[in-house]
Each structure stands twice: as structure tokens, then as C-alpha cells.
Amino acid sequence: MANEDDIPKGERRRHELTTVLILLEEILLNHQINMVLISFIITLIGPETRKRKRLDRVGISPVLDTIPAHVKHLDRLVRVTDRACVDNLRMDRNTFGRLCRIFRDRVGLIDQKFVTVEEQVAMFLCVLSHHTKARIVGFRFMRSSQTVSKYIHTVLRGLLTLHNLFLVKPTPIAEACSDRRWNWFQGCLGALDGTYINVRVPVADAPRYRNRNGQITTNTLAVCDPHLRYTYILPGWEGSAGDSRILQTSILQSN
């Protein structure tokens, strides 16, 4: 083996340069491979991110475009005439405004991003007043069935917490009553009647809920005072149950 001192200086210099060039080539090659991998990953991730953002913008834009139509439709219902409000929601504009204020103050309902408290209550009253399907209400209010169902349940849960407010305590008819419709019923607490409400039940329970008219309903007993304020409600009976049986059960209940 030759000694390094015996190798010419120029040959040694060329050997060192060759070694450095080989190392640089390996570094560049590894760098290119890394850049190719990074570029490939960006290519896979980038379009999905841009597509998702574009879809988000496309999904929000139609909602923003329909806001003026939503406001216009709600104005036609509750801010133009009492006749339109009563025909559609079964209450006048003043009563509707008071009801929305009660939901805001006592239940805690708030305006959502695209749906106000007034629209939530209006959708609920449309279903309650006319037994309208969620799809039809969604078409009228330009909302999806899921949105309608969500806010109907929200308002209903809030309404159930207000039973002490909406169900008044009955007071007997006094002997000095001057109302010709009630002065013959001293001591009476109010008037009662039963009503059928259409329901959807499992097929196995359908015969029990079928009333004498052939409809699948629940038989509900309601009592109101002379001012037409509800004082007692007994829901849940099958449509096939007789009124006398329901009345007897309500009398025997402790509450």
C-alpha cells in the first residue's frame, strides 16, 4: 500500500474533489426525493381543502341570499294585518309578540344565526294550528324539514316549562255573575270537552288508537274557564276510549 506522501499533490487534490462531488450528488438526490414526496402530499391534500372551502362557501351563499325572502314572508304573517296573523297562526299580532317575549324572557330562546325567535315560534304555531307537516312548513318558510323539526321541538320543550303560566287556577262562578251565559251555573269551574288529535303510532297499537271515524287519534280532555283560559288538560288516551271513561279517570286522579 502506497504512502500518502508518495501520492502526487495534484492526484490527491482530484481524489478529494471527487469525494466531495459524490457527497454533494447524494445530498441533492435525497433532497430531490424529499421534495417530490412533499409535492405529492400537497397535491393530495390541497385540492380537498380548497374543494371543502369552496363547498362551504357555496352552502352558505344560498342561505344568505334567501334571508330577505324569509324576512318578507314573516312580515306578511305577523307584521301586516291581524287578519293574516289570525288566519295562519290563530292569534293576532299583539298576542304573537307577547308570546315571543315570554319565550325570550322566561324560556331563554335566542335568535340563531339564520332563524329568529319569531320565525321559530311561527313555524311551531303553523304546525299546531293547522296540523301541517314539517315538509309543508319548510316549503312555506324556505327551510329544510330538519330545521323545522329542530325548532318545533325547541319551542315545544320551552312551552312545556310554562304550564304554570298558561294553565290558570279555576275559580267558581260567583252568584253575582252578570254574564248571561254563566249566571245559571253558580259554583261551576268551567266547561269541558274532548277532542281527537291525529297521531302516528306503531302498527301493533293502531287498533287501540282508531276512533269511531276510523282515524288514528288520541282522545284529549280539556277544561276551560269562562274567559276561555285552559285550567285542565288530560292527554294520552287512545282514540277508541270513550269520553265517560276518560272523565271518570280524571275525577279519580289525586291531582
C-alpha positions as CSV (number, residue, x, y, z in Angstrom):
1,M,0.0,0.0,0.0
2,A,1.4,3.3,-1.1
3,N,2.2,6.0,1.5
4,E,0.2,9.3,1.2
5,D,3.5,11.2,0.9
6,D,4.3,9.2,-2.2
7,I,1.0,10.3,-3.9
8,P,1.3,13.4,-6.0
9,K,-0.3,16.5,-4.7
10,G,-2.4,17.0,-7.8
11,E,-3.7,13.5,-7.7
12,R,-4.6,13.8,-4.0
13,R,-6.5,17.0,-4.8
14,R,-8.5,15.4,-7.6
15,H,-9.4,12.5,-5.2
16,E,-10.7,14.9,-2.6
17,L,-12.8,16.8,-5.1
18,T,-14.2,13.5,-6.4
19,T,-15.2,12.5,-2.9
20,V,-16.9,15.9,-2.3
21,L,-18.8,15.8,-5.6
22,I,-20.1,12.3,-4.7
23,L,-21.3,13.5,-1.3
24,L,-23.0,16.5,-2.9
25,E,-24.7,14.3,-5.5
26,E,-26.1,12.1,-2.8
27,I,-27.3,15.1,-0.8
28,L,-29.0,16.6,-3.9
29,L,-30.6,13.3,-4.8
30,N,-32.0,12.8,-1.3
31,H,-33.2,16.5,-1.4
32,Q,-35.0,15.9,-4.7
33,I,-36.7,12.7,-3.3
34,N,-37.9,14.7,-0.3
35,M,-39.2,17.5,-2.4
36,V,-41.1,15.0,-4.6
37,L,-42.7,13.4,-1.6
38,I,-43.7,16.8,-0.2
39,S,-45.1,17.9,-3.5
40,F,-47.0,14.7,-3.8
41,I,-48.5,15.1,-0.3
42,I,-49.5,18.7,-1.0
43,T,-51.1,17.6,-4.2
44,L,-53.2,15.0,-2.3
45,I,-54.3,17.4,0.5
46,G,-54.5,20.7,-1.3
47,P,-57.5,20.1,-3.7
48,E,-59.6,18.6,-0.9
49,T,-59.0,21.6,1.3
50,R,-59.8,24.0,-1.5
51,K,-62.9,21.9,-2.5
52,R,-64.2,21.8,1.1
53,K,-63.8,25.6,1.5
54,R,-65.5,26.2,-1.9
55,L,-68.4,23.9,-0.9
56,D,-68.7,25.7,2.4
57,R,-69.0,29.0,0.6
58,V,-71.5,27.5,-1.9
59,G,-73.6,26.1,1.0
60,I,-73.7,29.4,2.9
61,S,-74.3,31.6,0.0
62,P,-77.9,30.4,-0.9
63,V,-78.8,30.7,2.8
64,L,-77.6,34.3,2.8
65,D,-79.4,35.0,-0.4
66,T,-82.8,33.8,0.9
67,I,-82.7,35.9,4.1
68,P,-84.6,38.8,2.6
69,A,-87.3,36.3,1.4
70,H,-87.5,34.8,4.9
71,V,-88.0,38.3,6.4
72,K,-90.6,39.2,3.8
73,H,-92.6,36.1,4.4
74,L,-92.5,36.5,8.2
75,D,-93.6,40.2,7.8
76,R,-96.6,39.0,5.8
77,L,-97.6,36.7,8.6
78,V,-97.1,38.8,11.7
79,R,-96.5,42.4,10.9
80,V,-99.0,43.5,8.2
81,T,-102.6,42.7,9.4
82,D,-104.2,40.9,12.3
83,R,-106.3,39.0,9.8
84,A,-103.4,37.3,8.2
85,C,-101.8,36.6,11.6
86,V,-105.0,35.0,12.9
87,D,-105.7,33.0,9.8
88,N,-102.2,31.5,9.8
89,L,-101.2,31.4,13.5
90,R,-104.5,31.6,15.3
91,M,-103.6,34.7,17.2
92,D,-103.3,38.4,16.5
93,R,-100.1,40.4,16.1
94,N,-100.1,41.7,19.7
95,T,-100.6,38.2,21.2
96,F,-97.9,36.8,19.0
97,G,-95.4,39.5,20.0
98,R,-96.2,38.9,23.7
99,L,-95.7,35.1,23.3
100,C,-92.3,35.6,21.6
101,R,-91.3,38.0,24.5
102,I,-92.3,35.3,27.0
103,F,-90.2,32.7,25.2
104,R,-87.2,35.1,25.2
105,D,-87.5,36.2,28.9
106,R,-88.8,33.1,30.7
107,V,-87.6,30.2,28.5
108,G,-84.3,31.7,27.2
109,L,-84.9,31.3,23.5
110,I,-82.5,33.4,21.4
111,D,-82.1,34.4,17.8
112,Q,-79.9,31.8,16.0
113,K,-77.6,32.6,13.1
114,F,-80.2,32.4,10.5
115,V,-83.5,31.8,12.4
116,T,-85.0,34.4,14.7
117,V,-87.2,33.6,17.7
118,E,-90.3,35.0,15.8
119,E,-89.7,32.6,13.0
120,Q,-89.2,29.6,15.4
121,V,-92.5,30.4,17.1
122,A,-94.3,31.0,13.8
123,M,-93.2,27.6,12.5
124,F,-94.4,25.9,15.7
125,L,-97.8,27.7,15.6
126,C,-98.3,26.7,11.9
127,V,-97.9,23.1,12.8
128,L,-100.1,23.4,15.9
129,S,-102.8,25.5,14.3
130,H,-103.3,23.5,11.0
131,H,-101.8,20.1,11.7
132,T,-99.3,20.8,8.9
133,K,-96.5,18.5,8.0
134,A,-92.9,19.7,8.6
135,R,-92.2,19.4,4.8
136,I,-95.0,21.8,4.0
137,V,-94.0,24.3,6.7
138,G,-90.4,24.0,5.5
139,F,-91.6,24.9,1.9
140,R,-93.5,27.9,3.2
141,F,-90.7,29.2,5.3
142,M,-88.0,28.1,2.8
143,R,-86.3,25.9,5.4
144,S,-85.3,22.2,5.4
145,S,-87.5,19.7,7.2
146,Q,-84.7,19.1,9.6
147,T,-84.5,22.7,10.6
148,V,-88.3,22.9,11.0
149,S,-88.3,19.8,13.2
150,K,-85.4,21.1,15.3
151,Y,-87.1,24.4,16.2
152,I,-90.5,22.9,16.7
153,H,-89.1,20.6,19.4
154,T,-87.1,23.5,20.8
155,V,-90.3,25.7,21.2
156,L,-92.3,22.8,22.4
157,R,-89.9,22.0,25.2
158,G,-89.9,25.6,26.2
159,L,-93.7,25.7,26.2
160,L,-94.0,22.7,28.5
161,T,-92.0,24.6,31.1
162,L,-94.6,27.3,31.1
163,H,-97.6,25.2,32.1
164,N,-97.9,27.1,35.4
165,L,-98.3,30.3,33.3
166,F,-100.7,29.1,30.6
167,L,-102.9,26.8,32.8
168,V,-104.7,29.1,35.2
169,K,-106.2,28.1,38.5
170,P,-110.0,27.7,38.2
171,T,-112.3,29.9,40.2
172,P,-116.0,29.0,40.8
173,I,-118.8,31.1,39.1
174,A,-120.0,33.6,41.7
175,E,-123.7,34.1,42.5
176,A,-123.3,37.8,41.4
177,C,-122.1,36.8,37.9
178,S,-123.7,39.1,35.3
179,D,-122.7,37.0,32.2
180,R,-126.0,35.6,30.9
181,R,-124.1,32.5,29.6
182,W,-122.7,31.6,33.0
183,N,-125.0,33.1,35.7
184,W,-127.0,29.9,35.7
185,F,-124.0,27.8,36.8
186,Q,-123.1,29.2,40.2
187,G,-120.1,27.2,41.6
188,C,-119.2,25.8,38.2
189,L,-115.4,25.8,37.5
190,G,-115.7,25.8,33.7
191,A,-116.7,23.9,30.6
192,L,-115.1,20.6,29.5
193,D,-115.0,18.8,26.2
194,G,-113.0,16.1,24.4
195,T,-111.1,16.4,21.1
196,Y,-109.4,14.0,18.8
197,I,-105.8,14.7,17.8
198,N,-104.2,12.8,15.0
199,V,-101.1,10.8,16.0
200,R,-98.7,8.3,14.4
201,V,-98.4,5.0,16.4
202,P,-96.8,1.6,15.8
203,V,-98.9,-0.7,13.6
204,A,-99.5,-3.1,16.6
205,D,-101.1,-0.2,18.6
206,A,-103.2,1.2,15.7
207,P,-106.4,-0.7,16.6
208,R,-106.5,0.9,20.1
209,Y,-106.0,4.4,18.7
210,R,-108.6,4.1,15.9
211,N,-111.7,6.2,16.8
212,R,-115.2,5.8,15.6
213,N,-114.5,7.7,12.5
214,G,-111.7,5.3,11.5
215,Q,-108.8,7.8,12.2
216,I,-105.7,7.1,14.3
217,T,-106.0,9.6,17.1
218,T,-105.6,10.3,20.8
219,N,-108.6,11.4,22.8
220,T,-107.8,14.5,24.9
221,L,-110.0,16.0,27.6
222,A,-109.7,19.8,28.1
223,V,-111.4,22.2,30.6
224,C,-111.5,26.0,30.2
225,D,-112.9,28.8,32.4
226,P,-115.5,31.4,31.3
227,H,-112.6,33.5,29.8
228,L,-111.6,30.6,27.6
229,R,-108.4,30.0,29.5
230,Y,-107.4,26.4,30.0
231,T,-107.5,25.1,33.5
232,Y,-107.0,21.4,33.0
233,I,-105.8,19.0,30.2
234,L,-105.7,15.2,30.2
235,P,-103.9,13.9,27.1
236,G,-102.7,10.5,26.1
237,W,-105.9,8.4,25.9
238,E,-106.4,6.1,22.9
239,G,-108.9,7.2,20.2
240,S,-111.1,4.2,20.9
241,A,-111.6,5.3,24.6
242,G,-115.0,6.7,25.5
243,D,-115.5,10.1,26.9
244,S,-117.2,8.8,30.1
245,R,-114.3,6.6,30.8
246,I,-111.8,9.4,30.4
247,L,-113.9,11.7,32.6
248,Q,-114.2,9.1,35.3
249,T,-110.4,8.6,35.3
250,S,-109.7,12.3,35.6
251,I,-112.1,12.6,38.6
252,L,-110.5,9.7,40.4
253,Q,-107.0,11.1,39.9
254,S,-105.5,12.6,43.0
255,N,-104.2,15.7,41.2
